[in-house]
């Protein structure tokens, strides 16, 4: 079930926003659509929010159960038309780690075994456009990074060692900037 757009139908701005959604889903770039339909900043924000909502709805059915600690609103990546529309619109505003830099620090990754209780995800990179995503997690007063690799049929999860926040935060920053992987 997909909710209707969050704007009141029948107005000129509603027609413009409906048309923008239709064009982006048909594969047009948001920048082009913005110019063509003379979208306002408010139009554009509402249209992008609605496209992201469509992406979330489309993927709810394939949501992956990972563990009790994972927040309930996390979704598997969108596929097909919606993923293409998001890519075309460059509408993804999630965090994307920079490509690894020459001479980057190599983190030690261990396979994730069993389920960890009471893990809080403090930050995470994009799970929509990128096949390898990272989560900064807190558990038992320590922090670690969980990596999920979706390049295989079954996602493979690995984790770094658990460290105090003061030591883990710089590693997370280096991972995001491509200076650690
Ligand atoms: Zn993304």
Boltz pocket constraint, residues with backbone or C-beta under 6 A from the ligand:
constraints:
  - pocket:
      binder: B
      contacts: [[A, 92], [A, 93], [A, 94], [A, 95], [A, 96], [A, 126], [A, 127], [A, 128], [A, 129], [A, 130]]
      max_distance: 6.0
